[in-house]
C-alpha cells in the first residue's frame, strides 16, 4: 500500500502504524465527486522526467467517471496548457479533486491507457480521500477552458509569497507513480530563504505521500494558485526534507526547494474568486 519512501517518512515522523484507506478503484462517492467538479489538479512528468503541475478548469462534465476503474478527461481541456506535451499511453498521472466551498478533497493516481481527440483515459491505481485541514474556502467558481499563457521569471515575486495561503506540490517519478497534494497555511508560510523556498510541513493524514516521494525522488513542482488575481506561478525544482524537533522532542519537518525553473501563468491558469469570510 505504501512504498519504501512513504514508510521511511512515516517512521521518521514517529508514526508507528498508519492505516491507509486507499482503494484500487473509485468508490461511488468518488465517482460522483469527480464528475461534478469544474476543476482538477493534475501532474505528469515532462521530457526531462521532472514533475509538472496544472489546474484544469471547465464547467462540470469534463471529468468522466462512468467506470470505477477509469477516469477520463476531455482532451480539449488538457490542450490549453502550453507547458504540457500531449499525453501518451503509459504516462503516469497524479490528480487531485478539490471542492473549495466544502473543503472536500480526493485523489486519483494512475496510468494513461488511451488517448484520442475526445478524451484521455487514466486507469486508476489509487483512489483515496484526504482531511480538510488547511484548505482555505472560496466561493464556487468555474470558467470555460481557455489557453494558458506563460511568462518566464527569475524568481517568485515577493508579493506572491507574502500573500500565498495555498499551493499544490507534485512529486514522484516513473517508478513511484505520481502524486499532487494541497498545502495550505497562514499568509507567507511559503517563504524565500536566499535562493531557496522553504515551507513547514504541517501535520496531516500521516500517509506522507509527498515527503515519501521526495525522499526517493527529490524533483518536484509547485503550483501557486492566486485566486484573487486569477493567475498562477509554476515552479520546478529539487527538494530536501529537513527533520527537526520541537521543545518537547516531537518530530517536525520543513521542505526546502531549490528552483530550477519559474513561470508565471495567465489566462485559464486559475479562476478569480472571493474567499469566504473568516
Secondary structure, DSSP 4 states (H G I P E B T S, - for coil): ---HHHHHHHHHTT-S------BSS--HHHHHHHHT-SEEEEEEE-TTS-EEEEEEE-STTSEE-SSTTEEEEEHHHHTT-TTPPPP-TT-EEEEEEEETTTTEEEEEEEEEEEE-SSEEEEEEEEEEEE--TTPPPB--------PEEEEEESS--HHHHHH--EEEEEEEETTTEEEEEEEE-STT-EEEETTEEEEE----SS--HHHHHHHH--EEEEEEEETTTTEEEEEEEEEEEEEEE-TT--EEEEEEEEEEEEEEEEETTS---PBPP-
